[in-house]
Amino acid sequence: MEIRPATTADAGALGELVILMYESMGFDVTDPAADWMVALPRWYERRLADGSIAAFVAEQDGRVIGGCTVWILASLPREGSPDGRRGYVAGMSVRPEWRSRGIARRLLTAGLDWLRAAGADFAELHATKLGQPLYESVGFEETPAFRLRL
């Protein structure tokens, strides 16, 4: 099993992994023609091509079995982050039959290493219940957050 940087050729597989992640969060994934599901591969293709995101995949025998996506967000400077460079981790997903083998940890490590190299002062993510123990084990702390649909 290999962890490697994703390319635009991985866009479809990364989209499938995000759908698996959303399914575990209770999203309705029964309509493959849903606009958000159709948009996922194009989203990955565009952003991987323009460098606005980085993604890492776990590959076994030519099949993508896990993925992690990261990017830098602009933020106001604050204590511990004088440049206001904040990393975001998303799309962490491993196919169910490959879970509990340390693959997610290796993907997360690759993503965090990329964020550090890109100058992020800290990283944030939204955790599923399944992923929370992994994130806590590498030092993520729960913080209050609010969301408003516009």
N, C-alpha and C positions, 0 to 999 in steps of 0.2 A: 504494500500500500504506500502510495506516494502523496505527499502534500506539495502542491505546486501553485504558482500564480495562475489565476484564471485568464483566459483569452476570450475574445468575442465568440469563438467557436463553442464556448461553454455556456453561453447565454441561456439556451433552452434548458439545460440541466440545472443551472442555478435557479431559474424560474420554477422548475418542478420542485426543487428543494424548499423554496419559499412557500409554495402552496402546501407542502407537507407541514411546515412550521405553522402556517396560519390554521390549518386543519386542527392541529393539536391545541390551538388557542380558541377553538370553537367557531371559526369562520365557516361560512357555507361555501364549500368547494365543489358542490355537486354539478355546477353548470360550467363546463370548460370554455364556454363562449362568453362568460362574464367579462366585462370590459377590463377589470383590473387584472384578471388572469391572462387575457390576451396581451395586455400591455407589458407584462413582466419581462419576456425575452427581449423586446425592443428597448426597454429601460436599461437592461444590462448591456446590450450591444452598444447603445449610444454612450453610456457612461464609461464603460471599459475602453472604448475607442478614444474618447476624449481625455481620459485620465482623471476624471473627476471622482472616481471611486477606484478602489483596489478590491479584488476578491481572490480568495484562495479556495482551491478544491482539493478534496481527497479523492484519489483515483485508484481503483483496483481493477486490474485486467482490462484497462481501457474504458471503464465505466465510472462516471462521477458518482460517488456515494456520500459526499458531504460537501458543505460549503460554508464560507464566512465572508461577509462583505464589510468593508470599512471605508470611511471617508472623513475628511476634515471639515468641520463647521467653523465659521467665524463666530466669535463670541466677544463680549466686552472683556477687556482685561480685568483681572481680579487677583486677589492674593493666590499665589501659587500658579498663576497663569498670566504673566505679564504680556504675552503676545496675543492672548485670547484665541489660541488655537486649540480647539476641542475635537477630540476624536469620537466617532460614533461607530458602533458595532451593530450590524443587522444581518438578517438572513442566516443566522447560525442554525444549521440543520444537518442532521445525519440520517440517512435512510434507516428505518426501524431495525432491519435485520443486521445492521452494522453498529448499533449503539452499544454502549458499555464496553468499549474497547480502547478508549483514550483518544479516539479520532477527533471529537469535538475539542478537547483540550489542545491537541496539536494545531487544529485550525485556528482556534482562538489565539494561541501563542503567535502564529504567523501573522494574524491580523494586528495584534498589539505591537509586535515588532515593527510592522510597517508604519503604524501610527506614531510610534516613538521616532523612527527615522524621518518621518514627515514633520516632526516638530510639535506634535500634540503634547499638551501639558497634562491632560487627563482624558479618560475615555468614559463614555456613557453608553447605555443600552437599555432596552426594555426586555425583561426576562420572562420566559415562560416558567411555570412551576417545574417543569422537567429540567430546564437549564439553570435554575437558580443556584443549586448546590455547586455547580462548576464555577459560576461567576464569583460566588462568595469565596471559593477555595483559592482563587487567584487574587483576591483582595477587593473586589467590587463591594460597595456598600449601598444599601437601599437608601434612596432619597425621595422626598416628596416631589411629585410632579402633577401637573394639571393639564387637561386637554380640552379643547373646544372645537367642535366640528363647525367649519365656516361654509 
